[in-house]
């Protein structure tokens, strides 16, 4: 069999001399990969007599472990060196006065929440808030979610370690505020609930933390026509397009019945998205009549009181209105992005 001591010494010397993570990875593959030197040597053990096979196997495994340990140790050194090199290049002198180009600006999320709040305030809506760390009862059960609903699974929701038998979680929507408001106040009610929400999702159009605005009305004689009028008024004022086409598509949500998705008309001619008359549609929010079970869970008699509710993503509306292409950039803290998409403290684009 090949001289193991010589192979091990040569491999350890190469690992010690590696100056980058890429080189170190090449050495790992060459020595310990599927077709690496030591992997191939282990394959030859089958041809040896039993006693010799056992002895050589132990020696090979010791050598292989020594090389693996050396690679891990060298990787730690190289990682620290890379961090120190980066820190040496990417430093900021915090004692310098701020440059005029970095004037304070309003983040698009803050600005759009203010826009939404102002528009609904004109329609008589007050603002309600609730905790971001919720319990299972307010986030799911009171909202008529069945026990086996996908949203109640670990892959969709950030569950926290609770006390006793109570499940706690980062709220997945602002709808629990609806429950708390109905439990603490007697109808009639007319509220919106803006705030942060959290879900296990991350891509170009989803982030683990995002913002929603929930709205609901509870009163006597409320019907789908009231919901439609409220949504149409808001969307036309928000997008500043009086004749924007709006359609309601049947959908399903556990907490509303009937339920609908709301789309607005748009055009994508020439690769440019334009809100208004066109051949295409964009989904902007979900809505429906408050489910009788939700009213009962809040000690509200559904035979006397009815209501409607709606929910919308703040970032999505901001992207559509102000032409922001990627949701993830909202949370990257890039001053250049904020300078481009931010708003002055007195309102309006910069």
PAFIDREN-548223 format. One record per residue (C-alpha): residue number from 0; residue in one letter; chain; x negated, y negated, z. Coordinates in Angstrom, 1 decimal. Layout:
BEGIN
{rec NUM,'a','A',{X,Y,Z}}
...
END
This chain:
BEGIN
{rec 0,'x','A',{0.0,0.0,0.0}}
{rec 1,'x','A',{-1.1,-3.6,-0.7}}
{rec 2,'x','A',{-3.3,-5.2,2.0}}
{rec 3,'x','A',{-0.6,-6.8,4.2}}
{rec 4,'x','A',{-3.0,-8.9,6.2}}
{rec 5,'x','A',{-4.4,-10.5,3.1}}
{rec 6,'x','A',{-0.9,-11.1,1.7}}
{rec 7,'x','A',{0.3,-12.6,4.9}}
{rec 8,'x','A',{-2.7,-14.8,5.3}}
{rec 9,'x','A',{-2.3,-16.1,1.8}}
{rec 10,'x','A',{1.4,-16.8,2.2}}
{rec 11,'x','A',{0.9,-18.6,5.6}}
{rec 12,'x','A',{-1.8,-20.8,4.0}}
{rec 13,'x','A',{0.5,-21.8,1.2}}
{rec 14,'x','A',{3.3,-22.6,3.6}}
{rec 15,'x','A',{1.0,-24.7,5.7}}
{rec 16,'x','A',{-0.1,-26.6,2.6}}
{rec 17,'x','A',{3.4,-27.3,1.3}}
{rec 18,'x','A',{4.1,-31.0,1.0}}
{rec 19,'x','A',{7.8,-31.0,0.1}}
{rec 20,'x','A',{11.0,-29.1,0.8}}
{rec 21,'x','A',{11.2,-28.1,-2.9}}
{rec 22,'x','A',{7.8,-26.5,-2.7}}
{rec 23,'x','A',{8.7,-24.8,0.5}}
{rec 24,'x','A',{11.8,-23.4,-1.0}}
{rec 25,'x','A',{9.9,-22.0,-3.9}}
{rec 26,'x','A',{7.5,-20.2,-1.5}}
{rec 27,'x','A',{10.4,-18.8,0.4}}
{rec 28,'x','A',{12.0,-17.3,-2.7}}
{rec 29,'x','A',{8.6,-16.0,-3.9}}
{rec 30,'x','A',{7.9,-14.3,-0.6}}
{rec 31,'x','A',{11.3,-13.4,0.9}}
{rec 32,'x','A',{13.8,-13.7,-1.9}}
{rec 33,'x','A',{15.6,-10.8,-3.6}}
{rec 34,'x','A',{12.5,-10.2,-5.9}}
{rec 35,'x','A',{10.0,-11.6,-3.4}}
{rec 36,'x','A',{6.6,-10.0,-2.5}}
{rec 37,'x','A',{7.7,-8.7,0.8}}
{rec 38,'x','A',{11.1,-7.6,-0.4}}
{rec 39,'x','A',{9.5,-5.5,-3.1}}
{rec 40,'x','A',{7.1,-4.0,-0.6}}
{rec 41,'x','A',{10.0,-3.0,1.6}}
{rec 42,'x','A',{11.5,-1.1,-1.4}}
{rec 43,'x','A',{8.4,1.1,-1.6}}
{rec 44,'x','A',{8.9,2.5,1.9}}
{rec 45,'x','A',{11.2,5.2,0.6}}
{rec 46,'x','A',{8.4,7.0,-1.1}}
{rec 47,'x','A',{6.3,7.4,2.1}}
{rec 48,'x','A',{6.4,10.2,4.6}}
{rec 49,'x','A',{8.8,9.6,7.6}}
{rec 50,'x','A',{6.1,8.9,10.2}}
{rec 51,'x','A',{4.1,6.6,7.8}}
{rec 52,'x','A',{7.3,5.0,6.6}}
{rec 53,'x','A',{8.3,4.0,10.2}}
{rec 54,'x','A',{4.8,2.6,11.0}}
{rec 55,'x','A',{4.6,0.6,7.7}}
{rec 56,'x','A',{8.1,-0.6,8.1}}
{rec 57,'x','A',{7.3,-2.1,11.5}}
{rec 58,'x','A',{4.2,-3.8,10.2}}
{rec 59,'x','A',{6.1,-5.2,7.2}}
{rec 60,'x','A',{8.9,-6.5,9.3}}
{rec 61,'x','A',{6.4,-8.2,11.7}}
{rec 62,'x','A',{4.7,-9.9,8.7}}
{rec 63,'x','A',{8.0,-10.9,7.1}}
{rec 64,'x','A',{9.2,-12.4,10.4}}
{rec 65,'x','A',{5.9,-14.3,10.8}}
{rec 66,'x','A',{6.4,-15.8,7.3}}
{rec 67,'x','A',{10.0,-16.7,8.0}}
{rec 68,'x','A',{9.1,-18.4,11.3}}
{rec 69,'x','A',{6.3,-20.3,9.5}}
{rec 70,'x','A',{8.7,-21.6,6.8}}
{rec 71,'x','A',{11.2,-22.8,9.5}}
{rec 72,'x','A',{8.5,-24.6,11.4}}
{rec 73,'x','A',{7.1,-26.2,8.3}}
{rec 74,'x','A',{10.6,-27.2,7.2}}
{rec 75,'x','A',{11.1,-29.1,10.5}}
{rec 76,'x','A',{7.8,-30.9,10.0}}
{rec 77,'x','A',{8.6,-31.9,6.4}}
{rec 78,'x','A',{12.2,-33.1,7.4}}
{rec 79,'x','A',{10.7,-35.4,10.1}}
{rec 80,'x','A',{8.1,-36.7,7.6}}
{rec 81,'x','A',{10.9,-37.4,5.0}}
{rec 82,'x','A',{13.0,-39.2,7.6}}
{rec 83,'x','A',{10.0,-41.3,8.8}}
{rec 84,'x','A',{9.1,-42.1,5.1}}
{rec 85,'x','A',{12.7,-43.2,4.5}}
{rec 86,'x','A',{12.9,-45.3,7.6}}
{rec 87,'x','A',{9.7,-47.0,6.6}}
{rec 88,'x','A',{11.2,-48.0,3.3}}
{rec 89,'x','A',{14.8,-48.7,4.3}}
{rec 90,'x','A',{14.5,-51.1,7.1}}
{rec 91,'x','A',{16.4,-54.3,7.8}}
{rec 92,'x','A',{15.1,-57.2,9.8}}
{rec 93,'x','A',{18.0,-57.9,12.1}}
{rec 94,'x','A',{16.4,-61.1,13.4}}
{rec 95,'x','A',{17.0,-62.8,10.0}}
{rec 96,'x','A',{20.0,-65.1,9.7}}
{rec 97,'x','A',{22.8,-63.8,7.6}}
{rec 98,'x','A',{22.8,-64.6,4.0}}
{rec 99,'x','A',{25.6,-66.7,2.6}}
{rec 100,'x','A',{26.6,-63.9,0.2}}
{rec 101,'x','A',{27.6,-61.7,3.2}}
{rec 102,'x','A',{30.4,-63.9,4.5}}
{rec 103,'x','A',{33.0,-62.1,6.5}}
{rec 104,'x','A',{35.9,-60.7,4.4}}
{rec 105,'x','A',{39.1,-58.8,5.0}}
{rec 106,'x','A',{38.9,-55.1,4.1}}
{rec 107,'x','A',{41.5,-54.1,1.4}}
{rec 108,'x','A',{43.2,-51.8,3.9}}
{rec 109,'x','A',{43.7,-54.6,6.4}}
{rec 110,'x','A',{44.9,-56.9,3.7}}
{rec 111,'x','A',{47.4,-54.5,2.2}}
{rec 112,'x','A',{48.8,-53.5,5.7}}
{rec 113,'x','A',{49.4,-57.3,6.2}}
{rec 114,'x','A',{51.1,-57.5,2.8}}
{rec 115,'x','A',{53.3,-54.5,3.5}}
{rec 116,'x','A',{54.2,-55.8,7.0}}
{rec 117,'x','A',{55.1,-59.2,5.7}}
{rec 118,'x','A',{57.4,-57.9,3.0}}
{rec 119,'x','A',{59.3,-55.6,5.4}}
{rec 120,'x','A',{59.4,-58.3,8.0}}
{rec 121,'x','A',{61.4,-60.3,5.5}}
{rec 122,'x','A',{63.9,-57.4,5.4}}
{rec 123,'x','A',{64.2,-57.4,9.2}}
{rec 124,'x','A',{61.8,-54.6,10.1}}
{rec 125,'x','A',{59.8,-54.8,13.4}}
{rec 126,'x','A',{56.4,-53.1,13.9}}
{rec 127,'x','A',{56.0,-50.0,16.1}}
{rec 128,'x','A',{52.8,-48.3,17.1}}
{rec 129,'x','A',{51.9,-45.0,18.7}}
{rec 130,'x','A',{48.9,-42.9,19.8}}
{rec 131,'x','A',{46.5,-41.4,17.3}}
{rec 132,'x','A',{46.0,-38.3,19.5}}
{rec 133,'x','A',{49.4,-36.6,19.4}}
{rec 134,'x','A',{51.0,-33.5,20.9}}
{rec 135,'x','A',{52.5,-30.7,18.8}}
{rec 136,'x','A',{56.0,-31.7,19.9}}
{rec 137,'x','A',{56.0,-35.2,18.6}}
{rec 138,'x','A',{53.9,-34.5,15.5}}
{rec 139,'x','A',{55.7,-31.3,14.3}}
{rec 140,'x','A',{58.5,-29.8,16.4}}
{rec 141,'x','A',{60.7,-32.9,16.9}}
{rec 142,'x','A',{60.3,-33.6,13.2}}
{rec 143,'x','A',{61.9,-30.3,12.3}}
{rec 144,'x','A',{58.7,-28.5,11.1}}
{rec 145,'x','A',{59.1,-24.7,11.3}}
{rec 146,'x','A',{56.6,-22.8,13.3}}
{rec 147,'x','A',{55.0,-21.2,10.2}}
{rec 148,'x','A',{54.7,-24.5,8.2}}
{rec 149,'x','A',{51.2,-24.8,6.5}}
{rec 150,'x','A',{50.6,-28.2,8.1}}
{rec 151,'x','A',{50.5,-26.5,11.5}}
{rec 152,'x','A',{47.5,-24.4,10.5}}
{rec 153,'x','A',{43.9,-25.1,11.4}}
{rec 154,'x','A',{42.9,-25.6,7.7}}
{rec 155,'x','A',{45.2,-28.6,7.4}}
{rec 156,'x','A',{45.2,-30.2,10.8}}
{rec 157,'x','A',{42.5,-31.4,13.3}}
{rec 158,'x','A',{43.6,-29.6,16.5}}
{rec 159,'x','A',{41.9,-30.7,19.8}}
{rec 160,'x','A',{41.4,-28.8,23.0}}
{rec 161,'x','A',{44.5,-29.6,25.1}}
{rec 162,'x','A',{45.4,-29.3,28.7}}
{rec 163,'x','A',{47.5,-26.3,29.8}}
{rec 164,'x','A',{49.7,-24.9,27.1}}
{rec 165,'x','A',{50.2,-28.2,25.2}}
{rec 166,'x','A',{48.6,-28.4,21.8}}
{rec 167,'x','A',{46.9,-31.8,21.0}}
{rec 168,'x','A',{45.8,-33.0,17.6}}
{rec 169,'x','A',{44.9,-36.0,15.5}}
{rec 170,'x','A',{48.2,-37.0,14.1}}
{rec 171,'x','A',{48.7,-36.0,10.5}}
{rec 172,'x','A',{51.2,-38.8,9.7}}
{rec 173,'x','A',{52.7,-41.9,11.4}}
{rec 174,'x','A',{56.1,-40.2,11.7}}
{rec 175,'x','A',{55.6,-39.3,15.4}}
{rec 176,'x','A',{56.0,-43.1,16.0}}
{rec 177,'x','A',{59.6,-42.7,14.6}}
{rec 178,'x','A',{60.2,-40.0,17.2}}
{rec 179,'x','A',{58.8,-42.0,20.1}}
{rec 180,'x','A',{60.7,-45.2,19.1}}
{rec 181,'x','A',{64.0,-43.4,18.9}}
{rec 182,'x','A',{63.4,-41.7,22.2}}
{rec 183,'x','A',{62.5,-45.0,23.9}}
{rec 184,'x','A',{65.1,-47.2,22.3}}
{rec 185,'x','A',{68.8,-47.1,21.5}}
{rec 186,'x','A',{70.0,-47.5,17.9}}
{rec 187,'x','A',{70.4,-49.5,15.7}}
{rec 188,'x','A',{66.7,-49.5,14.9}}
{rec 189,'x','A',{64.7,-50.9,12.0}}
{rec 190,'x','A',{60.9,-50.4,12.3}}
{rec 191,'x','A',{57.8,-49.8,10.3}}
{rec 192,'x','A',{54.8,-48.0,11.8}}
{rec 193,'x','A',{51.4,-48.6,10.2}}
{rec 194,'x','A',{48.3,-46.8,11.4}}
{rec 195,'x','A',{45.5,-44.2,10.9}}
{rec 196,'x','A',{46.3,-40.6,10.1}}
{rec 197,'x','A',{44.0,-37.5,9.9}}
{rec 198,'x','A',{44.0,-34.4,7.7}}
{rec 199,'x','A',{41.4,-31.8,6.7}}
{rec 200,'x','A',{40.9,-33.0,3.1}}
{rec 201,'x','A',{38.2,-34.8,1.2}}
{rec 202,'x','A',{37.8,-35.6,-2.5}}
{rec 203,'x','A',{38.2,-38.5,-4.9}}
{rec 204,'x','A',{41.8,-39.1,-3.8}}
{rec 205,'x','A',{41.8,-37.7,-0.2}}
{rec 206,'x','A',{39.8,-38.5,2.9}}
{rec 207,'x','A',{39.9,-36.9,6.4}}
{rec 208,'x','A',{41.1,-40.3,7.8}}
{rec 209,'x','A',{43.4,-42.6,6.0}}
{rec 210,'x','A',{46.2,-45.1,6.6}}
{rec 211,'x','A',{50.0,-44.7,6.3}}
{rec 212,'x','A',{53.0,-46.9,6.8}}
{rec 213,'x','A',{56.1,-45.1,8.0}}
{rec 214,'x','A',{59.4,-47.0,7.9}}
{rec 215,'x','A',{62.8,-46.0,9.2}}
{rec 216,'x','A',{66.3,-47.4,9.7}}
{rec 217,'x','A',{68.9,-45.9,12.1}}
{rec 218,'x','A',{72.4,-47.5,12.1}}
{rec 219,'x','A',{76.0,-46.6,11.4}}
{rec 220,'x','A',{77.2,-46.0,7.9}}
{rec 221,'x','A',{73.6,-45.8,6.4}}
{rec 222,'x','A',{73.5,-44.0,3.1}}
{rec 223,'x','A',{71.1,-43.3,0.2}}
{rec 224,'x','A',{72.1,-46.5,-1.5}}
{rec 225,'x','A',{70.6,-48.5,1.3}}
{rec 226,'x','A',{67.3,-46.5,1.1}}
{rec 227,'x','A',{67.1,-47.0,-2.7}}
{rec 228,'x','A',{67.7,-50.8,-2.4}}
{rec 229,'x','A',{65.1,-51.2,0.3}}
{rec 230,'x','A',{62.4,-49.2,-1.6}}
{rec 231,'x','A',{63.2,-51.0,-5.0}}
{rec 232,'x','A',{63.0,-54.4,-3.3}}
{rec 233,'x','A',{59.7,-53.6,-1.6}}
{rec 234,'x','A',{58.0,-52.1,-4.7}}
{rec 235,'x','A',{58.9,-55.0,-7.0}}
{rec 236,'x','A',{57.7,-57.6,-4.6}}
{rec 237,'x','A',{54.5,-55.7,-3.7}}
{rec 238,'x','A',{53.4,-55.1,-7.3}}
{rec 239,'x','A',{54.8,-58.5,-8.3}}
{rec 240,'x','A',{56.6,-56.9,-11.3}}
{rec 241,'x','A',{60.3,-57.7,-11.3}}
{rec 242,'x','A',{61.2,-55.2,-14.0}}
{rec 243,'x','A',{59.0,-52.3,-12.9}}
{rec 244,'x','A',{60.8,-49.0,-13.6}}
{rec 245,'x','A',{61.5,-46.9,-10.5}}
{rec 246,'x','A',{62.8,-43.4,-10.3}}
{rec 247,'x','A',{63.7,-41.1,-7.4}}
{rec 248,'x','A',{62.9,-37.4,-7.9}}
{rec 249,'x','A',{64.4,-34.7,-5.6}}
{rec 250,'x','A',{61.8,-33.3,-3.2}}
{rec 251,'x','A',{61.5,-31.6,0.2}}
{rec 252,'x','A',{60.3,-32.8,3.6}}
{rec 253,'x','A',{61.2,-31.1,6.9}}
{rec 254,'x','A',{62.3,-34.3,8.5}}
{rec 255,'x','A',{64.6,-35.7,5.8}}
{rec 256,'x','A',{67.6,-34.3,3.9}}
{rec 257,'x','A',{68.1,-35.1,1.1}}
{rec 258,'x','A',{64.5,-36.0,0.3}}
{rec 259,'x','A',{62.9,-37.8,-2.7}}
{rec 260,'x','A',{59.5,-38.7,-4.2}}
{rec 261,'x','A',{59.4,-42.2,-5.7}}
{rec 262,'x','A',{57.6,-43.0,-8.9}}
{rec 263,'x','A',{56.9,-46.3,-10.6}}
{rec 264,'x','A',{56.5,-46.8,-14.4}}
{rec 265,'x','A',{53.1,-47.5,-15.9}}
{rec 266,'x','A',{51.2,-47.6,-19.1}}
{rec 267,'x','A',{47.7,-46.0,-19.7}}
{rec 268,'x','A',{47.2,-47.4,-23.2}}
{rec 269,'x','A',{43.6,-47.8,-24.2}}
{rec 270,'x','A',{42.5,-46.2,-20.9}}
{rec 271,'x','A',{43.8,-49.1,-18.9}}
{rec 272,'x','A',{46.4,-48.5,-16.1}}
{rec 273,'x','A',{49.1,-51.2,-16.1}}
{rec 274,'x','A',{52.0,-51.2,-13.7}}
{rec 275,'x','A',{55.3,-51.8,-15.4}}
{rec 276,'x','A',{57.2,-50.6,-18.5}}
{rec 277,'x','A',{55.5,-47.7,-20.2}}
{rec 278,'x','A',{55.6,-44.0,-21.0}}
{rec 279,'x','A',{53.9,-42.8,-17.8}}
{rec 280,'x','A',{54.8,-42.5,-14.1}}
{rec 281,'x','A',{52.9,-42.8,-10.9}}
{rec 282,'x','A',{54.0,-41.3,-7.6}}
{rec 283,'x','A',{53.8,-44.0,-4.8}}
{rec 284,'x','A',{55.7,-42.7,-1.8}}
{rec 285,'x','A',{58.1,-40.2,-0.2}}
{rec 286,'x','A',{61.5,-40.9,1.4}}
{rec 287,'x','A',{64.9,-39.5,2.4}}
{rec 288,'x','A',{67.8,-39.5,4.8}}
{rec 289,'x','A',{66.7,-38.7,8.4}}
{rec 290,'x','A',{67.5,-35.0,9.0}}
{rec 291,'x','A',{70.3,-34.5,11.6}}
{rec 292,'x','A',{68.0,-32.2,13.6}}
{rec 293,'x','A',{65.5,-35.0,14.0}}
{rec 294,'x','A',{68.2,-37.3,15.3}}
{rec 295,'x','A',{69.4,-34.6,17.8}}
{rec 296,'x','A',{65.8,-34.1,19.0}}
{rec 297,'x','A',{65.8,-37.7,19.9}}
{rec 298,'x','A',{69.2,-37.6,21.6}}
{rec 299,'x','A',{70.8,-39.5,18.8}}
{rec 300,'x','A',{74.3,-38.3,17.7}}
{rec 301,'x','A',{74.1,-37.6,13.9}}
{rec 302,'x','A',{77.9,-37.8,13.7}}
{rec 303,'x','A',{77.7,-41.4,14.9}}
{rec 304,'x','A',{74.3,-42.6,13.6}}
{rec 305,'x','A',{72.6,-42.1,10.2}}
{rec 306,'x','A',{69.3,-43.3,8.9}}
{rec 307,'x','A',{66.7,-43.2,6.2}}
{rec 308,'x','A',{62.9,-43.0,6.4}}
{rec 309,'x','A',{60.0,-43.5,4.0}}
{rec 310,'x','A',{56.2,-43.1,4.1}}
{rec 311,'x','A',{53.4,-44.4,2.0}}
{rec 312,'x','A',{49.6,-44.3,1.8}}
{rec 313,'x','A',{48.0,-47.7,2.2}}
{rec 314,'x','A',{44.8,-46.8,0.3}}
{rec 315,'x','A',{46.8,-45.5,-2.6}}
{rec 316,'x','A',{48.8,-48.7,-2.9}}
{rec 317,'x','A',{45.6,-50.7,-2.6}}
{rec 318,'x','A',{44.0,-48.7,-5.4}}
{rec 319,'x','A',{47.0,-49.1,-7.7}}
{rec 320,'x','A',{47.4,-52.8,-7.1}}
{rec 321,'x','A',{43.8,-53.9,-7.1}}
{rec 322,'x','A',{42.2,-51.4,-9.5}}
{rec 323,'x','A',{40.0,-49.5,-7.0}}
{rec 324,'x','A',{39.0,-46.2,-8.7}}
{rec 325,'x','A',{37.8,-44.0,-5.8}}
{rec 326,'x','A',{39.3,-43.6,-2.4}}
{rec 327,'x','A',{36.0,-42.6,-0.7}}
{rec 328,'x','A',{34.5,-46.0,-1.3}}
{rec 329,'x','A',{37.0,-47.5,1.2}}
{rec 330,'x','A',{34.9,-45.9,4.0}}
{rec 331,'x','A',{31.3,-46.2,2.8}}
{rec 332,'x','A',{30.6,-49.6,4.4}}
{rec 333,'x','A',{29.0,-50.9,1.2}}
{rec 334,'x','A',{28.7,-54.7,1.4}}
{rec 335,'x','A',{28.6,-55.0,-2.3}}
{rec 336,'x','A',{31.9,-53.1,-2.6}}
{rec 337,'x','A',{33.5,-55.2,0.1}}
{rec 338,'x','A',{32.3,-58.4,-1.5}}
{rec 339,'x','A',{33.9,-57.3,-4.8}}
{rec 340,'x','A',{37.2,-56.0,-3.4}}
{rec 341,'x','A',{37.5,-57.9,-0.2}}
{rec 342,'x','A',{39.8,-60.8,0.6}}
{rec 343,'x','A',{39.1,-64.2,2.2}}
{rec 344,'x','A',{40.2,-64.7,5.8}}
{rec 345,'x','A',{42.9,-67.1,4.6}}
{rec 346,'x','A',{44.4,-64.6,2.2}}
{rec 347,'x','A',{43.8,-63.9,-1.5}}
{rec 348,'x','A',{41.0,-62.4,-3.5}}
{rec 349,'x','A',{37.5,-63.8,-3.2}}
END
